[in-house]
Amino acid sequence: MTNGDICVLLVGETTNSFRRLKKSLGRRHCRYQTATSYEEAHRLIGEEMPDFVLSALRPRPGAISSITERLSGSPASFYYAYPVEDGCWWLPALRRGERCLGAPALRSTEFTRVFDSVLAEIRAARAAEEIRTAPTPRPARRAKPRKPVLLAYEKAAS
């Protein structure tokens, strides 16, 4: 993964569960992986730590906490959808590695703002890390001062 890439793991019933979101991720310069079960999500997390995990699967007992435990302490964020009448609420489980189960649920429009905010935080943290770990440029060598050259003009003997 290059430093600019943000990896999002999408967990849904089918690989097309996030059709609209996939297009949006491309515009946000994110790449994504998809999983159709929590077990597959676990396997993918073992292969590459995502920056963000979004789940649209119905929460199963233990599934949310097992993903949260797997990501805890990493810089990853994890949100899962809870279906309601005509949409869903997005429930935060982990934000930048810190558990936040029980935090207020977000409507889709609110979630979009939070998602963009977290993406900006990730990019800022990576930029700061790049600056911190960049090799220190060597100071330019100063040229040794030159001794003045004396020009002697000889007058031609007349």
Secondary structure, DSSP 4 states (H G I P E B T S, - for coil): --TT-EEEEEE-SSTTTTHHHHHHHHHTTEEEEEESSHHHHHHHHHHS--SEEEE-SPPPTTHHHHHHHHHTTSS-EEEEEEEETTEEEEEEEEETTEE-TTSPPB-HHHHHHHHHHHHHHHHHHHHHHHHHHSPPPPPPPPPPPPPPPPP-PPPPP-
